[in-house]
Amino acid sequence: MKLIIGNKNYSSWSLRAWLACKQSGLHFEELTVPMLGEDWQHVQTSSEELAPSHGKVPILWDGEAVVWDSLAIIDYLADKVGRDRFWPKDEAARAMARSMVAEMHSSYLPLRRTLPMNVRKRIPDAPMTDEVRADIVRILTLWAEARARFGKGGPFLFGTFGAADLIYAPVVSRFLTYGIGVPGFAQAYMQAVWEHDWMQAWIAAAEAEEWVIEQYEIPEKS
């Protein structure tokens, strides 16, 4: 398998797909395509490997099979290795985990636009709108419910590391970057995600990158 991703410092969806590949336990090759560089548009339009996704990352190639979009990649890999590797076995827990993953996939646009992922930086007192605050409250509410109802088996949302955690990992990064104040249970959860071996490997690679995307370096003004 080959996973094509964007800059590790900035690409939240690439992080999700990369963590999904790690979670699968399958061997994969990774290829980083620097986003928004001088030749980015040329790469998007000319690369045969990016053609199925119209130049977007991440995209996973597995022989003749090609999968793009992080959620589709999670589902594809879960089908290959067994869904229990990604999703809770308990029916009620699995229902909530799927719903939380789907909501992260389709929602929280104010948070994404105002507080872009930037693994390397720390930007305290970032500009905040009511819409962003509402997104943060909603996410913390879901985290609290998942931990209280289904998190007894470990430090992650549903006990053991799974699809919900890898989907919310970029949110953990954002909360740390912008100094978002969170309650104690969320601090403990974020620490567990941040200190996970796979996250530490991603963070080290992000910090070693030389690419800088200026529009993601300065938070959007409110």
QUIVENMO-V766934 format. One line per field, one symbol per residue. ss: DSSP state (H for helix, E for strand, C for the rest). A space follows every 10 residues. Layout:
BEGIN
ss: ???
END
This chain:
BEGIN
ss: CEEEECCCCC CHHHHHHHHH HHHHCCCCEE EECCCCCCCH HHHHHHCHHH HCCCCCCCEE EECCEEEECH HHHHHHHHHH HCHHHCCCCC HHHHHHHHHH HHHHHHCCHH HHHHCCCCCC CCCCCCCCCH HHHHHHHHHH HHHHHHHHHH CCCCCECCEC CCHHHHHHHH HHHHHHHCCC CCCHHHHHHH HHHHCCHHHH HHHHHHHHCC CCCHHHCCCC CC
END
